[in-house]
Amino acid sequence: MFDKLINKFKKPEPKPQTPEIMGLRIGASFEVDPLAIRLILDQLAIETFEPTQIIKAAGVVDLDGTWVYRFYTDDDAWLQVVAEGGQRDECVVDVKLFHFYDTRDVAGQAAWDKLLQCEIGTASYTLDGRTYERVWTAAGDYHNPVHMEETTYDEDGSHSSTDQFTMLFERPLSDQRTESLFLSAEEKLEAGGYLSRCLVLSTGISLSPSQITIHG
């Protein structure tokens, strides 16, 4: 009886605050200027592109003064927004539109160790005949992957955490822009108590404020 009374007056758990910046949030949409991509589409790793995209999930990474927001869309893509020194719109320093290229399972500890220690941080990375140079510099030829812990929120209200070991590459395009290649070795503790591991490859380009329109 007393348990019922306690539960009756107990305050409901507050809903977690989902990532939001620049008007980007779960359920919102954004539109990319078609010319921003179509003029160089034949040079990119992606084959098709949808200008208007709806955000279905959102994630955030806290890197001690730098926040990385990721907004996952219905076009198998994600918009990354980087903010430095604060989480306000005026703190945004970079916006990139990525498309998922491939996801590769990593089976076994030996393969995982080799991926992190020998493969993901090389000076260059070749993908389907395209060579990308590593953006992040290191004293030696190899750069250890950068760890990020992303908390991701789905439109159904659920959320999860993923450890990511990442590296960024890029290659020049004909219009003086670059195409980025983002590698993320991802490790997640599943409900069954086991670790799932995979390598996610995404390619993308930077966007200027004039090339993107955000709809609430």
Salt bridges, closest charged atoms under 4 A:
GLU31 OE1 - HIS215 NE2 3.62
ASP75 OD2 - HIS99 NE2 3.17
GLU90 OE2 - ARG88 NE 3.00
ASP94 OD2 - LYS96 NZ 2.90
ASP102 OD2 - ARG104 NE 2.93
GLU119 OE2 - LYS114 NZ 3.82
GLU150 OE1 - ARG70 NH1 2.73
GLU155 OE2 - LYS56 NZ 3.57
ASP163 OD1 - HIS147 NE2 2.77
ASP175 OD2 - ARG177 NE 2.82
GLU179 OE1 - ARG171 NE 2.85
GLU187 OE2 - ARG197 NH2 2.72
